[in-house]
């Protein structure tokens, strides 16, 4: 695939219309092709669609919006299906050696785990040339965001039972708290994170 034909796989809940809109505002100005995988609307057989589209992609983005969080709270058969698909999509992405991102919509905190991630970002910057736009553009130029691509962004979850390690793409103020997307532990940053970054 030529860089201008780069595809990224974006997984989200169809009901998270605002989250999809925010990401579309970012991606519509970039050259990357975005395959939108809405859990409730994937073409059957779902496993084959996921496998085929992941194989064409350079990265996997899980978009976490308020409806996804609500679906987890309700549980039941729908959540069991979604949770299974999250695991399957992640596994396929790892098999293809893709970067796996969790991007939470503005003011959304994940309440479910996502395995194998190597990039975590809180909030979607919708302004032109915002952070996510630069990320998509970089994929179009052949870049990768493997763990440790930037020493300043490398983060290790302090929960020994988790052992998660990923690039944390946010500036956090002193006293801020976030939730680890791999173990759901609340993490405190008494000294902030990346405060010296532009």
VOGU-3710 file (C-alpha; in Angstrom, 3 decimals, decimal comma):
1> xxxxxxxxxx> 0,000/0,000/0,000  1,397/3,404/-0,936  1,453/5,891/1,957  -1,414/7,892/0,432  -3,521/4,711/0,432  -2,868/3,950/4,083  -5,859/2,485/5,898  -6,564/2,560/9,615  -9,181/0,399/11,337  -11,467/2,306/13,707
11> xxxxxxxxxx> -13,665/0,311/16,095  -16,531/1,985/17,935  -20,170/1,655/18,924  -22,593/2,917/16,253  -24,631/4,705/18,921  -21,584/6,838/19,787  -22,504/9,305/17,051  -20,717/12,276/18,622  -17,506/10,283/19,091  -17,636/9,181/15,457
21> xxxxxxxxxx> -18,328/12,780/14,411  -15,315/14,032/16,388  -13,010/11,475/14,781  -14,484/12,164/11,329  -13,701/15,873/11,764  -10,086/14,835/12,206  -9,815/12,075/9,594  -11,751/13,734/6,758  -8,868/16,124/6,052  -6,195/13,423/6,005
31> xxxxxxxxxx> -5,163/11,060/3,210  -5,548/7,909/5,287  -8,531/5,698/4,474  -10,580/5,035/7,601  -12,432/1,728/7,870  -15,198/2,314/10,422  -16,119/-0,877/12,249  -19,320/-0,254/14,185  -19,880/-3,240/16,445  -23,618/-3,374/15,731
41> xxxxxxxxxx> -23,282/-3,001/11,959  -20,347/-5,142/10,799  -20,924/-7,104/7,591  -21,364/-10,843/8,243  -19,489/-13,006/8,678  -18,133/-10,519/11,193  -14,922/-12,413/11,939  -14,008/-12,468/8,225  -14,740/-8,759/7,741  -12,547/-7,915/10,723
51> xxxxxxxxxx> -9,732/-10,190/9,567  -9,776/-8,828/5,998  -9,896/-5,146/6,991  -7,272/-5,476/9,733  -4,966/-7,099/7,144  -5,307/-3,933/4,986  -4,692/-1,566/7,904  -1,645/0,107/9,437  -3,167/0,730/12,888  -6,177/-0,085/15,054
61> xxxxxxxxxx> -8,018/2,683/16,901  -10,569/1,818/19,594  -12,760/4,883/20,105  -14,326/4,924/23,561  -17,446/7,048/23,774  -20,173/7,445/26,397  -22,475/4,868/24,786  -19,746/2,223/24,905  -19,254/2,931/28,608  -23,022/2,700/29,122
71> xxxxxxxxxx> -23,205/-0,626/27,235  -20,604/-2,054/29,618  -22,592/-0,812/32,633  -25,735/-2,540/31,337  -23,864/-5,768/30,565  -25,937/-8,606/29,152  -25,758/-10,341/25,789  -24,932/-7,193/23,826  -21,912/-6,415/25,992  -20,734/-10,052/25,860
81> xxxxxxxxxx> -20,719/-9,829/22,064  -18,945/-6,429/22,025  -16,367/-7,595/24,547  -15,653/-10,692/22,474  -15,192/-8,547/19,380  -12,783/-6,241/21,244  -10,633/-9,250/22,092  -10,831/-10,644/18,548  -10,023/-7,320/16,861  -7,080/-6,786/19,241
91> xxxxxxxxxx> -5,759/-10,279/18,581  -5,970/-9,819/14,812  -4,185/-6,465/15,079  -1,357/-7,986/17,117  -1,057/-10,854/14,631  -0,606/-8,232/11,878  1,898/-6,258/14,017  -0,296/-3,124/14,099  -0,213/-0,343/16,640  -3,253/-0,608/18,917
101> xxxxxxxxxx> -4,698/2,663/20,225  -7,348/3,435/22,821  -8,667/6,957/22,271  -11,290/8,167/24,718  -13,709/10,856/23,637  -13,633/14,052/25,644  -14,473/13,490/29,331  -15,028/9,733/28,868  -13,324/7,253/31,203  -13,035/3,632/30,065
111> xxxxxxxxxx> -14,728/1,016/32,255  -13,586/-2,054/30,298  -10,152/-3,381/29,452  -8,539/-3,531/26,031  -5,642/-5,978/25,604  -2,419/-5,392/23,705  -2,579/-1,613/23,442  0,583/0,361/22,851  -0,944/3,870/22,632  -3,423/5,660/24,921
121> xxxxxxxxxx> -4,932/9,103/24,405  -7,605/10,970/26,343  -9,756/13,334/24,307  -10,140/13,898/20,573  -8,712/17,179/19,325  -11,031/18,206/16,481  -9,322/21,412/15,384  -7,509/21,362/12,036  -3,987/20,042/12,375  -4,768/18,774/15,894
131> xxxxxxxxxx> -2,942/15,932/17,589  -4,931/13,022/16,119  -4,706/14,586/12,634  -0,916/14,604/12,962  -0,991/10,944/14,027  -3,076/9,934/10,998  -0,842/12,001/8,715  2,209/10,257/10,174  0,734/6,837/9,356  0,196/8,073/5,807
141> xxxxxxxxxx> 3,895/8,938/5,707  4,882/5,457/6,877  5,459/6,183/10,595  4,829/3,725/13,445  4,068/4,444/17,088  5,502/1,362/18,747  5,979/1,433/22,502  8,922/3,699/23,288  8,987/5,513/19,935  9,285/8,617/22,134
151> xxxxxxxxxx> 11,047/8,080/25,484  9,068/11,004/26,948  5,757/9,220/26,285  6,690/5,746/27,591  4,423/4,807/30,473  4,481/1,724/32,684  1,371/0,908/34,728  2,481/0,620/38,376  -0,026/-2,188/39,017  2,230/-5,257/39,172
161> xxxxxxxxxx> -0,689/-7,506/38,207  -1,138/-5,461/35,031  2,363/-4,741/33,788  0,886/-2,648/30,995  3,228/-0,457/29,022  2,126/2,036/26,411  2,767/5,483/25,031  0,671/7,993/26,971  -0,195/10,867/24,629  -1,462/13,496/27,051
171> xxxxxxxxxx> -0,180/16,311/29,181  -1,522/15,773/32,706  -1,545/18,480/35,357  -0,316/17,939/38,910  -2,886/15,858/40,778  -4,652/14,532/37,657  -5,970/10,973/37,639  -6,621/8,601/34,762  -7,706/4,967/34,447  -5,329/2,399/32,972
181> xxxxxxxxxx> -7,098/0,920/29,900  -5,471/-2,461/30,510  -6,401/-3,032/34,185  -8,805/-0,154/35,078  -6,697/0,911/38,036  -7,040/4,603/38,893  -3,615/6,186/38,415  -2,620/9,429/40,135  -0,061/11,907/38,835  0,938/14,091/41,807
191> xxxxxxxx> 3,730/15,661/39,714  1,839/15,734/36,425  2,952/14,104/33,172  4,823/15,692/30,269  4,347/19,201/31,647  7,436/20,337/29,757  6,061/19,163/26,415  4,877/21,856/23,962
//
